[in-house]
Amino acid sequence: MLKDYLNKHFPHLKGQGESQQARQAFRNAIEQAWNALDQKVINACINSMKKRVEAVILAKGWYTAY
């Protein structure tokens, strides 16, 4: 969710290096993406957590559909 938002709204941040200015720009972008999350999306993630944990256990820590 956050990654998709960042890629869509801040594509120019890719490959900017690790300067203090680049880090601050990335931090600002993450804050904006976090604040843009719809509460319904957050609730859906919370409500699916039991299934997510079970999937990780079944996969013995390997990849899951999530």
PQR file with spaces between the fields and no chain letter, atoms N, CA, C, O and H, PARSE charges and radii, in Angstrom:
ATOM       1  N    MET     1       0.817   -1.187    0.000 -0.4000 1.5000
ATOM       2  CA   MET     1       0.000    0.000    0.000 -0.0000 2.0000
ATOM       3  C    MET     1       0.863    1.255    0.000  0.5500 1.7000
ATOM       4  O    MET     1       0.733    2.112   -0.873 -0.5500 1.4000
ATOM       5  N    LEU     2       1.741    1.350    0.984 -0.4000 1.5000
ATOM       6  CA   LEU     2       2.610    2.528    1.031 -0.0000 2.0000
ATOM       7  C    LEU     2       3.564    2.562   -0.160  0.5500 1.7000
ATOM       8  O    LEU     2       3.799    3.611   -0.760 -0.5500 1.4000
ATOM       9  H    LEU     2       1.846    0.653    1.693  0.4000 1.0000
ATOM      10  N    LYS     3       4.101    1.398   -0.486 -0.4000 1.5000
ATOM      11  CA   LYS     3       5.033    1.316   -1.609 -0.0000 2.0000
ATOM      12  C    LYS     3       4.353    1.752   -2.905  0.5500 1.7000
ATOM      13  O    LYS     3       4.933    2.501   -3.691 -0.5500 1.4000
ATOM      14  H    LYS     3       3.910    0.546    0.001  0.4000 1.0000
ATOM      15  N    ASP     4       3.126    1.285   -3.128 -0.4000 1.5000
ATOM      16  CA   ASP     4       2.391    1.662   -4.339 -0.0000 2.0000
ATOM      17  C    ASP     4       2.148    3.168   -4.377  0.5500 1.7000
ATOM      18  O    ASP     4       2.310    3.802   -5.420 -0.5500 1.4000
ATOM      19  H    ASP     4       2.655    0.677   -2.490  0.4000 1.0000
ATOM      20  N    TYR     5       1.762    3.736   -3.242 -0.4000 1.5000
ATOM      21  CA   TYR     5       1.509    5.177   -3.162 -0.0000 2.0000
ATOM      22  C    TYR     5       2.791    5.948   -3.469  0.5500 1.7000
ATOM      23  O    TYR     5       2.784    6.908   -4.240 -0.5500 1.4000
ATOM      24  H    TYR     5       1.630    3.221   -2.395  0.4000 1.0000
ATOM      25  N    LEU     6       3.891    5.512   -2.853 -0.4000 1.5000
ATOM      26  CA   LEU     6       5.167    6.198   -3.073 -0.0000 2.0000
ATOM      27  C    LEU     6       5.598    6.113   -4.531  0.5500 1.7000
ATOM      28  O    LEU     6       6.052    7.104   -5.103 -0.5500 1.4000
ATOM      29  H    LEU     6       3.897    4.732   -2.227  0.4000 1.0000
ATOM      30  N    ASN     7       5.458    4.934   -5.136 -0.4000 1.5000
ATOM      31  CA   ASN     7       5.834    4.778   -6.549 -0.0000 2.0000
ATOM      32  C    ASN     7       4.983    5.646   -7.458  0.5500 1.7000
ATOM      33  O    ASN     7       5.476    6.185   -8.450 -0.5500 1.4000
ATOM      34  H    ASN     7       5.090    4.129   -4.671  0.4000 1.0000
ATOM      35  N    LYS     8       3.715    5.783   -7.125 -0.4000 1.5000
ATOM      36  CA   LYS     8       2.797    6.564   -7.967 -0.0000 2.0000
ATOM      37  C    LYS     8       3.020    8.074   -7.798  0.5500 1.7000
ATOM      38  O    LYS     8       3.061    8.812   -8.782 -0.5500 1.4000
ATOM      39  H    LYS     8       3.315    5.345   -6.319  0.4000 1.0000
ATOM      40  N    HIS     9       3.162    8.524   -6.554 -0.4000 1.5000
ATOM      41  CA   HIS     9       3.203    9.958   -6.274 -0.0000 2.0000
ATOM      42  C    HIS     9       4.611   10.543   -6.160  0.5500 1.7000
ATOM      43  O    HIS     9       4.789   11.757   -6.264 -0.5500 1.4000
ATOM      44  H    HIS     9       3.129    7.924   -5.754  0.4000 1.0000
ATOM      45  N    PHE    10       5.602    9.695   -5.949 -0.4000 1.5000
ATOM      46  CA   PHE    10       6.965   10.185   -5.759 -0.0000 2.0000
ATOM      47  C    PHE    10       7.992    9.360   -6.552  0.5500 1.7000
ATOM      48  O    PHE    10       8.999    8.936   -5.984 -0.5500 1.4000
ATOM      49  H    PHE    10       5.458    8.709   -5.864  0.4000 1.0000
ATOM      50  N    PRO    11       7.761    9.127   -7.837 -0.5600 1.5000
ATOM      51  CA   PRO    11       8.696    8.300   -8.603  0.2800 2.0000
ATOM      52  C    PRO    11      10.096    8.926   -8.683  0.5500 1.7000
ATOM      53  O    PRO    11      11.082    8.217   -8.881 -0.5500 1.4000
ATOM      54  N    HIS    12      10.176   10.225   -8.533 -0.4000 1.5000
ATOM      55  CA   HIS    12      11.459   10.921   -8.620 -0.0000 2.0000
ATOM      56  C    HIS    12      12.389   10.618   -7.441  0.5500 1.7000
ATOM      57  O    HIS    12      13.573   10.951   -7.488 -0.5500 1.4000
ATOM      58  H    HIS    12       9.374   10.800   -8.372  0.4000 1.0000
ATOM      59  N    LEU    13      11.865    9.992   -6.392 -0.4000 1.5000
ATOM      60  CA   LEU    13      12.699    9.700   -5.228 -0.0000 2.0000
ATOM      61  C    LEU    13      13.580    8.465   -5.415  0.5500 1.7000
ATOM      62  O    LEU    13      14.531    8.261   -4.660 -0.5500 1.4000
ATOM      63  H    LEU    13      10.903    9.721   -6.354  0.4000 1.0000
ATOM      64  N    LYS    14      13.271    7.649   -6.408 -0.4000 1.5000
ATOM      65  CA   LYS    14      14.084    6.459   -6.665 -0.0000 2.0000
ATOM      66  C    LYS    14      15.485    6.866   -7.103  0.5500 1.7000
ATOM      67  O    LYS    14      15.658    7.752   -7.940 -0.5500 1.4000
ATOM      68  H    LYS    14      12.498    7.815   -7.021  0.4000 1.0000
ATOM      69  N    GLY    15      16.462    6.217   -6.532 -0.4000 1.5000
ATOM      70  CA   GLY    15      17.838    6.434   -6.943 -0.0000 2.0000
ATOM      71  C    GLY    15      18.435    7.764   -6.550  0.5500 1.7000
ATOM      72  O    GLY    15      19.393    8.214   -7.178 -0.5500 1.4000
ATOM      73  H    GLY    15      16.321    5.498   -5.852  0.4000 1.0000
ATOM      74  N    GLN    16      17.891    8.414   -5.520 -0.4000 1.5000
ATOM      75  CA   GLN    16      18.416    9.712   -5.117 -0.0000 2.0000
ATOM      76  C    GLN    16      19.594    9.609   -4.155  0.5500 1.7000
ATOM      77  O    GLN    16      20.135   10.626   -3.723 -0.5500 1.4000
ATOM      78  H    GLN    16      17.112    8.048   -5.010  0.4000 1.0000
ATOM      79  N    GLY    17      19.983    8.405   -3.826 -0.4000 1.5000
ATOM      80  CA   GLY    17      21.138    8.260   -2.953 -0.0000 2.0000
ATOM      81  C    GLY    17      20.767    8.324   -1.488  0.5500 1.7000
ATOM      82  O    GLY    17      19.608    8.159   -1.109 -0.5500 1.4000
ATOM      83  H    GLY    17      19.544    7.579   -4.178  0.4000 1.0000
ATOM      84  N    GLU    18      21.786    8.570   -0.667 -0.4000 1.5000
ATOM      85  CA   GLU    18      21.590    8.540    0.780 -0.0000 2.0000
ATOM      86  C    GLU    18      21.961    9.847    1.453  0.5500 1.7000
ATOM      87  O    GLU    18      22.310    9.860    2.634 -0.5500 1.4000
ATOM      88  H    GLU    18      22.728    8.704   -0.975  0.4000 1.0000
ATOM      89  N    SER    19      21.892   10.938    0.723 -0.4000 1.5000
ATOM      90  CA   SER    19      22.201   12.231    1.323 -0.0000 2.0000
ATOM      91  C    SER    19      21.139   12.586    2.358  0.5500 1.7000
ATOM      92  O    SER    19      20.042   12.028    2.355 -0.5500 1.4000
ATOM      93  H    SER    19      21.608   10.928   -0.236  0.4000 1.0000
ATOM      94  N    GLN    20      21.472   13.503    3.224 -0.4000 1.5000
ATOM      95  CA   GLN    20      20.518   13.949    4.243 -0.0000 2.0000
ATOM      96  C    GLN    20      19.271   14.535    3.590  0.5500 1.7000
ATOM      97  O    GLN    20      18.157   14.331    4.072 -0.5500 1.4000
ATOM      98  H    GLN    20      22.364   13.957    3.226  0.4000 1.0000
ATOM      99  N    GLN    21      19.458   15.258    2.502 -0.4000 1.5000
ATOM     100  CA   GLN    21      18.328   15.857    1.783 -0.0000 2.0000
ATOM     101  C    GLN    21      17.433   14.770    1.188  0.5500 1.7000
ATOM     102  O    GLN    21      16.208   14.875    1.256 -0.5500 1.4000
ATOM     103  H    GLN    21      20.363   15.424    2.111  0.4000 1.0000
ATOM     104  N    ALA    22      18.030   13.729    0.608 -0.4000 1.5000
ATOM     105  CA   ALA    22      17.252   12.632    0.025 -0.0000 2.0000
ATOM     106  C    ALA    22      16.498   11.875    1.108  0.5500 1.7000
ATOM     107  O    ALA    22      15.342   11.500    0.917 -0.5500 1.4000
ATOM     108  H    ALA    22      19.025   13.644    0.553  0.4000 1.0000
ATOM     109  N    ARG    23      17.150   11.651    2.241 -0.4000 1.5000
ATOM     110  CA   ARG    23      16.489   10.962    3.358 -0.0000 2.0000
ATOM     111  C    ARG    23      15.303   11.765    3.875  0.5500 1.7000
ATOM     112  O    ARG    23      14.254   11.196    4.176 -0.5500 1.4000
ATOM     113  H    ARG    23      18.090   11.957    2.396  0.4000 1.0000
ATOM     114  N    GLN    24      15.458   13.075    3.978 -0.4000 1.5000
ATOM     115  CA   GLN    24      14.366   13.912    4.462 -0.0000 2.0000
ATOM     116  C    GLN    24      13.207   13.919    3.471  0.5500 1.7000
ATOM     117  O    GLN    24      12.045   13.878    3.876 -0.5500 1.4000
ATOM     118  H    GLN    24      16.310   13.537    3.733  0.4000 1.0000
ATOM     119  N    ALA    25      13.511   13.971    2.185 -0.4000 1.5000
ATOM     120  CA   ALA    25      12.463   13.937    1.161 -0.0000 2.0000
ATOM     121  C    ALA    25      11.704   12.619    1.232  0.5500 1.7000
ATOM     122  O    ALA    25      10.479   12.593    1.117 -0.5500 1.4000
ATOM     123  H    ALA    25      14.455   14.005    1.856  0.4000 1.0000
ATOM     124  N    PHE    26      12.442   11.521    1.422 -0.4000 1.5000
ATOM     125  CA   PHE    26      11.809   10.210    1.532 -0.0000 2.0000
ATOM     126  C    PHE    26      10.948   10.133    2.786  0.5500 1.7000
ATOM     127  O    PHE    26       9.834    9.612    2.747 -0.5500 1.4000
ATOM     128  H    PHE    26      13.438   11.542    1.515  0.4000 1.0000
ATOM     129  N    ARG    27      11.456   10.646    3.889 -0.4000 1.5000
ATOM     130  CA   ARG    27      10.685   10.653    5.139 -0.0000 2.0000
ATOM     131  C    ARG    27       9.381   11.443    4.972  0.5500 1.7000
ATOM     132  O    ARG    27       8.320   11.006    5.417 -0.5500 1.4000
ATOM     133  H    ARG    27      12.362   11.069    3.921  0.4000 1.0000
ATOM     134  N    ASN    28       9.471   12.595    4.335 -0.4000 1.5000
ATOM     135  CA   ASN    28       8.270   13.414    4.101 -0.0000 2.0000
ATOM     136  C    ASN    28       7.268   12.671    3.225  0.5500 1.7000
ATOM     137  O    ASN    28       6.063   12.725    3.469 -0.5500 1.4000
ATOM     138  H    ASN    28      10.333   12.950    3.973  0.4000 1.0000
ATOM     139  N    ALA    29       7.768   11.979    2.208 -0.4000 1.5000
ATOM     140  CA   ALA    29       6.894   11.221    1.307 -0.0000 2.0000
ATOM     141  C    ALA    29       6.213   10.078    2.064  0.5500 1.7000
ATOM     142  O    ALA    29       5.024    9.828    1.868 -0.5500 1.4000
ATOM     143  H    ALA    29       8.747   11.935    2.010  0.4000 1.0000
ATOM     144  N    ILE    30       6.957    9.389    2.922 -0.4000 1.5000
ATOM     145  CA   ILE    30       6.373    8.300    3.707 -0.0000 2.0000
ATOM     146  C    ILE    30       5.288    8.832    4.633  0.5500 1.7000
ATOM     147  O    ILE    30       4.227    8.222    4.762 -0.5500 1.4000
ATOM     148  H    ILE    30       7.923    9.592    3.081  0.4000 1.0000
ATOM     149  N    GLU    31       5.545    9.957    5.271 -0.4000 1.5000
ATOM     150  CA   GLU    31       4.522   10.559    6.145 -0.0000 2.0000
ATOM     151  C    GLU    31       3.258   10.882    5.362  0.5500 1.7000
ATOM     152  O    GLU    31       2.148   10.621    5.827 -0.5500 1.4000
ATOM     153  H    GLU    31       6.407   10.453    5.165  0.4000 1.0000
ATOM     154  N    GLN    32       3.427   11.447    4.181 -0.4000 1.5000
ATOM     155  CA   GLN    32       2.264   11.786    3.349 -0.0000 2.0000
ATOM     156  C    GLN    32       1.513   10.518    2.950  0.5500 1.7000
ATOM     157  O    GLN    32       0.283   10.489    2.984 -0.5500 1.4000
ATOM     158  H    GLN    32       4.328   11.659    3.803  0.4000 1.0000
ATOM     159  N    ALA    33       2.244    9.475    2.572 -0.4000 1.5000
ATOM     160  CA   ALA    33       1.609    8.212    2.189 -0.0000 2.0000
ATOM     161  C    ALA    33       0.866    7.602    3.372  0.5500 1.7000
ATOM     162  O    ALA    33      -0.252    7.111    3.218 -0.5500 1.4000
ATOM     163  H    ALA    33       3.243    9.500    2.544  0.4000 1.0000
ATOM     164  N    TRP    34       1.476    7.631    4.544 -0.4000 1.5000
ATOM     165  CA   TRP    34       0.852    7.083    5.751 -0.0000 2.0000
ATOM     166  C    TRP    34      -0.449    7.831    6.059  0.5500 1.7000
ATOM     167  O    TRP    34      -1.473    7.216    6.354 -0.5500 1.4000
ATOM     168  H    TRP    34       2.385    8.030    4.669  0.4000 1.0000
ATOM     169  N    ASN    35      -0.396    9.152    5.986 -0.4000 1.5000
ATOM     170  CA   ASN    35      -1.583    9.965    6.280 -0.0000 2.0000
ATOM     171  C    ASN    35      -2.682    9.791    5.242  0.5500 1.7000
ATOM     172  O    ASN    35      -3.850   10.058    5.522 -0.5500 1.4000
ATOM     173  H    ASN    35       0.436    9.652    5.746  0.4000 1.0000
ATOM     174  N    ALA    36      -2.317    9.348    4.053 -0.4000 1.5000
ATOM     175  CA   ALA    36      -3.305    9.148    2.983 -0.0000 2.0000
ATOM     176  C    ALA    36      -4.026    7.807    3.094  0.5500 1.7000
ATOM     177  O    ALA    36      -5.028    7.588    2.413 -0.5500 1.4000
ATOM     178  H    ALA    36      -1.368    9.131    3.825  0.4000 1.0000
ATOM     179  N    LEU    37      -3.529    6.905    3.945 -0.4000 1.5000
ATOM     180  CA   LEU    37      -4.174    5.597    4.090 -0.0000 2.0000
ATOM     181  C    LEU    37      -5.597    5.756    4.619  0.5500 1.7000
ATOM     182  O    LEU    37      -5.841    6.480    5.585 -0.5500 1.4000
ATOM     183  H    LEU    37      -2.715    7.083    4.498  0.4000 1.0000
ATOM     184  N    ASP    38      -6.514    5.077    3.977 -0.4000 1.5000
ATOM     185  CA   ASP    38      -7.905    5.069    4.400 -0.0000 2.0000
ATOM     186  C    ASP    38      -8.049    4.151    5.620  0.5500 1.7000
ATOM     187  O    ASP    38      -7.478    3.060    5.642 -0.5500 1.4000
ATOM     188  H    ASP    38      -6.316    4.489    3.193  0.4000 1.0000
ATOM     189  N    GLN    39      -8.792    4.577    6.610 -0.4000 1.5000
ATOM     190  CA   GLN    39      -8.981    3.781    7.822 -0.0000 2.0000
ATOM     191  C    GLN    39      -9.577    2.415    7.504  0.5500 1.7000
ATOM     192  O    GLN    39      -9.292    1.446    8.207 -0.5500 1.4000
ATOM     193  H    GLN    39      -9.256    5.462    6.592  0.4000 1.0000
ATOM     194  N    LYS    40     -10.392    2.317    6.466 -0.4000 1.5000
ATOM     195  CA   LYS    40     -10.969    1.026    6.070 -0.0000 2.0000
ATOM     196  C    LYS    40      -9.870    0.041    5.647  0.5500 1.7000
ATOM     197  O    LYS    40      -9.957   -1.153    5.935 -0.5500 1.4000
ATOM     198  H    LYS    40     -10.624    3.104    5.894  0.4000 1.0000
ATOM     199  N    VAL    41      -8.853    0.543    4.971 -0.4000 1.5000
ATOM     200  CA   VAL    41      -7.736   -0.300    4.549 -0.0000 2.0000
ATOM     201  C    VAL    41      -6.963   -0.784    5.773  0.5500 1.7000
ATOM     202  O    VAL    41      -6.588   -1.954    5.852 -0.5500 1.4000
ATOM     203  H    VAL    41      -8.783    1.512    4.737  0.4000 1.0000
ATOM     204  N    ILE    42      -6.730    0.099    6.708 -0.4000 1.5000
ATOM     205  CA   ILE    42      -6.031   -0.263    7.941 -0.0000 2.0000
ATOM     206  C    ILE    42      -6.825   -1.317    8.703  0.5500 1.7000
ATOM     207  O    ILE    42      -6.259   -2.303    9.175 -0.5500 1.4000
ATOM     208  H    ILE    42      -7.035    1.050    6.644  0.4000 1.0000
ATOM     209  N    ASN    43      -8.123   -1.115    8.822 -0.4000 1.5000
ATOM     210  CA   ASN    43      -8.970   -2.077    9.528 -0.0000 2.0000
ATOM     211  C    ASN    43      -8.958   -3.439    8.839  0.5500 1.7000
ATOM     212  O    ASN    43      -8.932   -4.470    9.511 -0.5500 1.4000
ATOM     213  H    ASN    43      -8.583   -0.314    8.438  0.4000 1.0000
ATOM     214  N    ALA    44      -8.976   -3.453    7.515 -0.4000 1.5000
ATOM     215  CA   ALA    44      -8.941   -4.717    6.779 -0.0000 2.0000
ATOM     216  C    ALA    44      -7.629   -5.467    7.047  0.5500 1.7000
ATOM     217  O    ALA    44      -7.627   -6.690    7.190 -0.5500 1.4000
ATOM     218  H    ALA    44      -8.997   -2.615    6.970  0.4000 1.0000
ATOM     219  N    CYS    45      -6.538   -4.744    7.111 -0.4000 1.5000
ATOM     220  CA   CYS    45      -5.244   -5.376    7.422 -0.0000 2.0000
ATOM     221  C    CYS    45      -5.253   -5.958    8.836  0.5500 1.7000
ATOM     222  O    CYS    45      -4.787   -7.074    9.064 -0.5500 1.4000
ATOM     223  H    CYS    45      -6.540   -3.750    6.995  0.4000 1.0000
ATOM     224  N    ILE    46      -5.780   -5.200    9.760 -0.4000 1.5000
ATOM     225  CA   ILE    46      -5.867   -5.678   11.146 -0.0000 2.0000
ATOM     226  C    ILE    46      -6.732   -6.930   11.210  0.5500 1.7000
ATOM     227  O    ILE    46      -6.366   -7.915   11.850 -0.5500 1.4000
ATOM     228  H    ILE    46      -6.159   -4.293    9.575  0.4000 1.0000
ATOM     229  N    ASN    47      -7.871   -6.885   10.551 -0.4000 1.5000
ATOM     230  CA   ASN    47      -8.803   -8.010   10.594 -0.0000 2.0000
ATOM     231  C    ASN    47      -8.269   -9.257    9.906  0.5500 1.7000
ATOM     232  O    ASN    47      -8.708  -10.366   10.208 -0.5500 1.4000
ATOM     233  H    ASN    47      -8.169   -6.084   10.031  0.4000 1.0000
ATOM     234  N    SER    48      -7.330   -9.089    8.989 -0.4000 1.5000
ATOM     235  CA   SER    48      -6.775  -10.250    8.285 -0.0000 2.0000
ATOM     236  C    SER    48      -5.507  -10.787    8.950  0.5500 1.7000
ATOM     237  O    SER    48      -4.920  -11.754    8.466 -0.5500 1.4000
ATOM     238  H    SER    48      -6.973   -8.188    8.744  0.4000 1.0000
ATOM     239  N    MET    49      -5.088  -10.178   10.037 -0.4000 1.5000
ATOM     240  CA   MET    49      -3.812  -10.553   10.651 -0.0000 2.0000
ATOM     241  C    MET    49      -3.767  -12.014   11.092  0.5500 1.7000
ATOM     242  O    MET    49      -2.734  -12.668   10.940 -0.5500 1.4000
ATOM     243  H    MET    49      -5.565   -9.393   10.430  0.4000 1.0000
ATOM     244  N    LYS    50      -4.864  -12.537   11.635 -0.4000 1.5000
ATOM     245  CA   LYS    50      -4.873  -13.933   12.071 -0.0000 2.0000
ATOM     246  C    LYS    50      -4.571  -14.862   10.889  0.5500 1.7000
ATOM     247  O    LYS    50      -3.773  -15.791   11.009 -0.5500 1.4000
ATOM     248  H    LYS    50      -5.703  -12.007   11.758  0.4000 1.0000
ATOM     249  N    LYS    51      -5.219  -14.600    9.745 -0.4000 1.5000
ATOM     250  CA   LYS    51      -4.983  -15.426    8.555 -0.0000 2.0000
ATOM     251  C    LYS    51      -3.547  -15.272    8.055  0.5500 1.7000
ATOM     252  O    LYS    51      -2.943  -16.240    7.592 -0.5500 1.4000
ATOM     253  H    LYS    51      -5.868  -13.845    9.647  0.4000 1.0000
ATOM     254  N    ARG    52      -3.012  -14.081    8.145 -0.4000 1.5000
ATOM     255  CA   ARG    52      -1.639  -13.828    7.704 -0.0000 2.0000
ATOM     256  C    ARG    52      -0.634  -14.605    8.553  0.5500 1.7000
ATOM     257  O    ARG    52       0.294  -15.224    8.032 -0.5500 1.4000
ATOM     258  H    ARG    52      -3.503  -13.295    8.521  0.4000 1.0000
ATOM     259  N    VAL    53      -0.836  -14.560    9.855 -0.4000 1.5000
ATOM     260  CA   VAL    53       0.063  -15.280   10.764 -0.0000 2.0000
ATOM     261  C    VAL    53      -0.037  -16.781   10.518  0.5500 1.7000
ATOM     262  O    VAL    53       0.980  -17.474   10.478 -0.5500 1.4000
ATOM     263  H    VAL    53      -1.590  -14.057   10.278  0.4000 1.0000
ATOM     264  N    GLU    54      -1.248  -17.281   10.355 -0.4000 1.5000
ATOM     265  CA   GLU    54      -1.429  -18.709   10.074 -0.0000 2.0000
ATOM     266  C    GLU    54      -0.730  -19.111    8.777  0.5500 1.7000
ATOM     267  O    GLU    54      -0.138  -20.188    8.698 -0.5500 1.4000
ATOM     268  H    GLU    54      -2.074  -16.719   10.388  0.4000 1.0000
ATOM     269  N    ALA    55      -0.798  -18.253    7.768 -0.4000 1.5000
ATOM     270  CA   ALA    55      -0.151  -18.541    6.487 -0.0000 2.0000
ATOM     271  C    ALA    55       1.363  -18.615    6.648  0.5500 1.7000
ATOM     272  O    ALA    55       2.009  -19.474    6.047 -0.5500 1.4000
ATOM     273  H    ALA    55      -1.278  -17.379    7.833  0.4000 1.0000
ATOM     274  N    VAL    56       1.930  -17.728    7.448 -0.4000 1.5000
ATOM     275  CA   VAL    56       3.373  -17.740    7.690 -0.0000 2.0000
ATOM     276  C    VAL    56       3.777  -19.022    8.415  0.5500 1.7000
ATOM     277  O    VAL    56       4.795  -19.635    8.094 -0.5500 1.4000
ATOM     278  H    VAL    56       1.405  -17.031    7.936  0.4000 1.0000
ATOM     279  N    ILE    57       2.965  -19.416    9.397 -0.4000 1.5000
ATOM     280  CA   ILE    57       3.252  -20.645   10.139 -0.0000 2.0000
ATOM     281  C    ILE    57       3.189  -21.851    9.211  0.5500 1.7000
ATOM     282  O    ILE    57       4.079  -22.701    9.231 -0.5500 1.4000
ATOM     283  H    ILE    57       2.138  -18.918    9.657  0.4000 1.0000
ATOM     284  N    LEU    58       2.141  -21.928    8.399 -0.4000 1.5000
ATOM     285  CA   LEU    58       2.018  -23.050    7.453 -0.0000 2.0000
ATOM     286  C    LEU    58       3.166  -23.081    6.450  0.5500 1.7000
ATOM     287  O    LEU    58       3.607  -24.152    6.033 -0.5500 1.4000
ATOM     288  H    LEU    58       1.418  -21.238    8.383  0.4000 1.0000
ATOM     289  N    ALA    59       3.640  -21.916    6.071 -0.4000 1.5000
ATOM     290  CA   ALA    59       4.732  -21.826    5.096 -0.0000 2.0000
ATOM     291  C    ALA    59       6.098  -21.944    5.779  0.5500 1.7000
ATOM     292  O    ALA    59       7.138  -21.828    5.131 -0.5500 1.4000
ATOM     293  H    ALA    59       3.281  -21.046    6.410  0.4000 1.0000
ATOM     294  N    LYS    60       6.079  -22.170    7.075 -0.4000 1.5000
ATOM     295  CA   LYS    60       7.316  -22.297    7.865 -0.0000 2.0000
ATOM     296  C    LYS    60       8.248  -21.112    7.652  0.5500 1.7000
ATOM     297  O    LYS    60       9.463  -21.257    7.521 -0.5500 1.4000
ATOM     298  H    LYS    60       5.234  -22.264    7.601  0.4000 1.0000
ATOM     299  N    GLY    61       7.627  -19.928    7.621 -0.4000 1.5000
ATOM     300  CA   GLY    61       8.398  -18.701    7.505 -0.0000 2.0000
ATOM     301  C    GLY    61       8.719  -18.272    6.090  0.5500 1.7000
ATOM     302  O    GLY    61       9.278  -17.196    5.879 -0.5500 1.4000
ATOM     303  H    GLY    61       6.640  -19.810    7.727  0.4000 1.0000
ATOM     304  N    TRP    62       8.372  -19.098    5.119 -0.4000 1.5000
ATOM     305  CA   TRP    62       8.656  -18.763    3.732 -0.0000 2.0000
ATOM     306  C    TRP    62       7.568  -17.843    3.172  0.5500 1.7000
ATOM     307  O    TRP    62       6.747  -17.316    3.922 -0.5500 1.4000
ATOM     308  H    TRP    62       7.918  -19.972    5.290  0.4000 1.0000
ATOM     309  N    TYR    63       7.570  -17.661    1.890 -0.4000 1.5000
ATOM     310  CA   TYR    63       6.637  -16.750    1.226 -0.0000 2.0000
ATOM     311  C    TYR    63       5.196  -17.200    1.383  0.5500 1.7000
ATOM     312  O    TYR    63       4.899  -18.391    1.469 -0.5500 1.4000
ATOM     313  H    TYR    63       8.237  -18.090    1.281  0.4000 1.0000
ATOM     314  N    THR    64       4.306  -16.209    1.418 -0.4000 1.5000
ATOM     315  CA   THR    64       2.872  -16.461    1.476 -0.0000 2.0000
ATOM     316  C    THR    64       2.184  -15.655    0.391  0.5500 1.7000
ATOM     317  O    THR    64       2.830  -14.906   -0.342 -0.5500 1.4000
ATOM     318  H    THR    64       4.547  -15.241    1.348  0.4000 1.0000
ATOM     319  N    ALA    65       0.880  -15.809    0.290 -0.4000 1.5000
ATOM     320  CA   ALA    65       0.101  -15.031   -0.694 -0.0000 2.0000
ATOM     321  C    ALA    65      -0.006  -13.568   -0.283  0.5500 1.7000
ATOM     322  O    ALA    65      -0.412  -12.720   -1.078 -0.5500 1.4000
ATOM     323  H    ALA    65       0.355  -16.417    0.885  0.4000 1.0000
ATOM     324  N    TYR    66       0.353  -13.285    0.938 -0.4000 1.5000
ATOM     325  CA   TYR    66       0.268  -11.918    1.421 -0.0000 2.0000
ATOM     326  C    TYR    66       1.565  -11.201    1.133  0.5500 1.7000
ATOM     327  O    TYR    66       1.705  -10.023    1.463 -0.5500 1.4000
ATOM     328  H    TYR    66       0.683  -13.974    1.584  0.4000 1.0000
